[in-house]
Amino acid sequence: MISQAAFPRPAICLQNVGVTFEHRRSRVEAVRDLSMEVGEGEFVCVLGPSGCGKSTILTAIAGIRPVSSGSLTVNGTVISRPGADRGMVFQQHALLPWRTIQENIEFGLRMRGMAREQRVSVVREIIKHIGLTGFEHHFPGQLSGGMQQRVELARVLVNKPSVLLMDEPFGALDAQTRIQMQELLLSIWDEFRMTTVFVTHDVDEAILLGDRILVMSNRPASIKAEVIVPLQRPRCADTTVSSEFVKLKRECMSLLRSSTYQAA
């Protein structure tokens, strides 16, 4: 069982979880006997090579994909379906192109029956947080990739989930925009302290963002190693040039290389 002493109350708990599914008429074992805990308010990064099963773990926590064996709970509740307590951000945004930014962000609130005046107030505040004031009446196609991801993040945050799940959300962005989004996420997390699981294959990103890094094996996914990130918060892009950061990067790279060699 992987846990972090600094976060004594587990918000997410996976015990001996396995996930198997059908894909193109073949049976895929994506996750095998995986156990982990994520503490309340903790930021955990899941690091591993493409196709190792990282995203499957995330979709299982989200309730999008059922587990085949073991148990999975969030805040003590067994997960069997998606819920408003868990917000998920994907690499490719799912914004509605015919709706304005404000309408996209408030869509979930409207479906829940929130009054228009209250919706407008809540959305205005979240738009301010993500730095898109003045773009409320633009459409997604009028925004850059980074701005679209800000809207996608806002659409999740406006529902005030206790758990934030992020599946390589900045992977398609250029380097400069990616840094800006990482720093925005750090700022938002520092303010709201949502329990966060962030999937990435980028070592620098995992170290910059996380309290802990779970390094995954090749598929079927299991946890190969845990790396504690002792870097002080708040963090920013300058953190990546510190000697402690470089030392952690070497450790993570070594773990990833050994996984590749074992699979070869």
C-alpha atoms as one frame of an Amber mdcrd trajectory, in Angstrom:
protein
   0.000   0.000   0.000   1.419   3.365  -1.054   0.549   6.263   1.263   1.906
   9.619   2.407   2.282  10.248   6.140   1.782  13.995   5.688  -1.783  13.325
   4.469  -3.206  10.955   7.109  -6.809  10.940   5.825  -7.051   8.957   2.574
  -9.473  10.490   0.075  -8.829   7.927  -2.671  -8.162   4.281  -1.870  -7.463
   1.483  -4.355  -6.955  -2.014  -2.952  -5.751  -4.826  -5.217  -7.481  -3.238
  -8.187  -7.466  -4.916 -11.569  -8.952  -3.549 -14.795  -9.535  -5.706 -17.862
 -11.552  -4.727 -20.921 -12.282  -5.698 -24.508 -10.515  -3.775 -27.261 -10.768
  -4.658 -30.956 -11.968  -8.186 -30.174  -9.092  -8.861 -27.800  -8.936  -8.832
 -24.016  -6.641  -6.196 -22.496  -5.367  -6.414 -18.935  -4.594  -2.751 -18.276
  -4.140  -2.774 -14.481  -3.126  -5.646 -12.214  -3.330  -5.873  -8.413  -2.770
  -2.155  -7.857  -3.009  -0.665  -4.364  -2.555   3.020  -3.566  -3.880   5.811
  -1.395  -4.104   9.533  -2.064  -4.490  11.716   1.002  -7.093  14.437   1.331
  -5.695  17.584  -0.300  -2.652  15.784  -1.705  -1.300  16.319  -5.222  -0.108
  13.003  -6.665   1.421  12.619 -10.122   1.255   9.278 -11.926   4.292   8.950
 -14.170   4.984   6.305 -16.761   5.497   5.539 -20.453   2.687   5.858 -22.979
   0.292   2.923 -22.948   1.250   1.680 -19.494  -2.255   2.036 -18.036  -2.017
   5.463 -16.364  -5.179   6.804 -17.968  -7.080   3.627 -17.134  -6.388   4.201
 -13.436  -7.706   7.751 -13.755 -10.898   6.744 -15.578 -11.522   4.064 -12.963
 -11.318   6.670 -10.171 -13.615   8.912 -12.223 -16.129   6.052 -12.480 -15.948
   6.029 -16.275 -14.396   2.555 -16.485 -15.369  -0.130 -13.933 -12.760  -2.124
 -12.032 -12.656  -5.859 -12.722 -11.354  -6.825  -9.284 -10.424  -5.277  -5.953
 -12.018  -2.207  -4.384 -11.953   1.512  -5.197 -13.373   4.164  -2.872 -13.389
   7.968  -2.875 -14.066   9.622   0.479 -15.301   6.268   1.750 -17.796   5.667
  -1.073 -17.407   2.730  -3.466 -17.087   4.104  -6.991 -19.304   2.610  -9.674
 -20.216   5.649 -11.803 -19.141   9.264 -12.473 -20.103  11.878  -9.881 -19.946
  15.622  -9.303 -17.465  15.070  -6.467 -14.851  14.089  -9.101 -13.908  16.454
 -11.901 -11.840  15.215 -14.844  -9.783  17.202 -17.354  -8.539  15.466 -20.513
  -5.759  16.387 -22.946  -8.274  17.269 -25.648 -10.952  19.684 -24.530 -14.627
  18.807 -24.901 -16.023  22.330 -25.139 -19.270  22.899 -26.996 -18.257  24.981
 -30.046 -21.677  26.608 -30.477 -21.729  27.941 -26.901 -19.798  30.922 -25.534
 -17.130  30.528 -22.880 -19.554  31.612 -20.180 -22.221  29.193 -21.447 -19.713
  26.326 -21.557 -18.591  26.932 -17.994 -22.098  27.298 -16.570 -23.516  24.316
 -18.485 -23.169  21.862 -15.592 -24.636  24.347 -13.121 -27.641  24.872 -15.362
 -28.187  21.116 -15.640 -28.220  20.977 -11.835 -30.953  23.623 -11.730 -28.972
  26.534 -10.310 -30.723  29.877 -10.764 -29.385  32.095 -13.564 -28.333  34.966
 -11.303 -26.339  32.633  -9.077 -24.804  30.887 -12.101 -23.590  34.176 -13.540
 -22.012  35.156 -10.220 -20.230  31.807  -9.767 -18.999  31.723 -13.363 -17.752
  35.312 -13.229 -15.619  34.437 -10.194 -14.112  31.304 -11.748 -13.372  33.152
 -15.012 -11.439  35.692 -12.961  -9.467  32.882 -11.291  -8.358  31.369 -14.592
  -7.448  34.692 -16.186 -10.089  34.883 -18.927 -11.954  38.023 -17.898 -13.107
  39.759 -21.056 -13.483  36.534 -23.057 -16.846  35.479 -21.588 -18.727  35.965
 -24.864 -16.100  34.446 -27.156 -16.585  30.991 -28.671 -14.043  28.172 -28.181
 -12.862  28.419 -31.800 -11.794  32.004 -31.175  -9.387  30.999 -28.394  -5.863
  29.567 -28.424  -5.205  26.005 -27.243  -4.010  27.202 -23.860  -7.075  29.391
 -23.375  -9.351  26.512 -24.338  -7.723  24.374 -21.649  -8.285  27.166 -19.143
 -11.973  27.021 -19.997 -11.981  23.221 -19.684 -10.390  23.542 -16.245 -12.926
  26.209 -15.261 -15.779  23.967 -16.374 -14.596  21.379 -13.865 -13.715  23.773
 -11.043 -17.082  25.560 -11.157 -18.688  22.390  -9.768 -16.343  22.511  -6.736
 -15.256  18.855  -6.862 -13.361  17.447  -3.906 -11.213  15.387  -6.292  -9.537
  16.693  -9.459  -8.403  14.128 -12.048  -6.169  15.306 -14.905  -5.137  13.142
 -17.850  -2.092  14.781 -19.502  -4.082  18.033 -19.822  -1.141  20.102 -21.069
   0.426  17.508 -23.367  -0.743  19.141 -26.614   0.390  22.665 -25.690   3.570
  24.422 -26.759   6.348  24.694 -24.163   5.677  28.279 -23.085   1.914  27.809
 -22.788   2.459  24.570 -20.903   4.570  26.354 -18.288   1.886  29.019 -17.921
  -0.792  26.365 -17.404   1.349  24.495 -14.867   1.809  27.674 -12.864  -1.929
  28.435 -13.099  -2.753  24.948 -11.832  -0.294  25.305  -8.944  -1.932  28.597
  -7.992  -5.445  27.117  -8.124  -4.443  24.021  -6.163  -2.694  26.145  -3.545
  -5.928  28.086  -3.036  -8.497  25.274  -3.099  -6.358  22.267  -2.038  -8.411
  19.694  -3.908  -7.203  16.113  -3.827  -5.493  15.853  -7.229  -4.280  12.948
  -9.346  -2.356  14.129 -12.402  -1.292  11.684 -15.125   1.760  12.592 -17.196
   4.723  11.083 -19.016   6.755  14.271 -18.506   9.244  13.947 -15.632   9.753
  17.701 -15.159   6.006  18.251 -14.960   5.531  15.506 -12.378   8.258  16.894
 -10.110   7.122  20.496 -10.457   3.497  19.729  -9.579   3.402  16.778  -7.227
   3.765  16.061  -3.522   4.457  12.472  -4.560   5.158  10.703  -7.827   3.963
   7.156  -8.469   6.156   5.589 -11.143   4.253   2.936 -13.070   5.428  -0.324
 -14.546   4.686  -1.292 -18.108   1.208  -2.685 -18.768  -0.522  -4.227 -16.947
  -0.008  -1.230 -14.676   1.268  -1.600 -11.164   3.241   0.789  -8.996   6.956
   0.328  -9.555   8.153   3.002  -7.144   7.135   6.013  -5.079   9.141   9.237
  -5.138   8.512  11.857  -2.454   8.917  15.435  -3.720  10.238  17.546  -0.801
  10.466  20.796  -2.781   8.989  23.767  -0.937   5.757  25.349  -2.096   4.772
  27.634  -3.709   6.616  26.473  -6.826   7.126  28.054 -10.220   9.086  27.384
 -13.417  12.307  28.557 -11.736  12.037  25.553  -9.397  13.107  23.298 -12.276
  16.688  24.624 -12.263  17.397  23.905  -8.588  19.920  21.201  -7.665  17.288
  19.313  -5.666  14.979  19.260  -8.695  17.749  17.913 -10.920  18.518  15.175
  -8.378  14.865  14.100  -8.326  14.770  14.119 -12.118  17.756  11.748 -12.283
  16.017   9.400  -9.851  12.787   9.365 -11.867  14.599   8.918 -15.174  16.514
   5.957 -13.759  13.265   4.327 -12.606  11.656   4.849 -16.009  14.666   3.443
 -17.851  14.743   0.327 -15.702  11.055  -0.302 -16.488  11.819  -0.082 -20.216
  14.732  -2.490 -19.971  12.702  -5.027 -17.992  10.027  -4.994 -20.700  12.498
  -5.408 -23.534
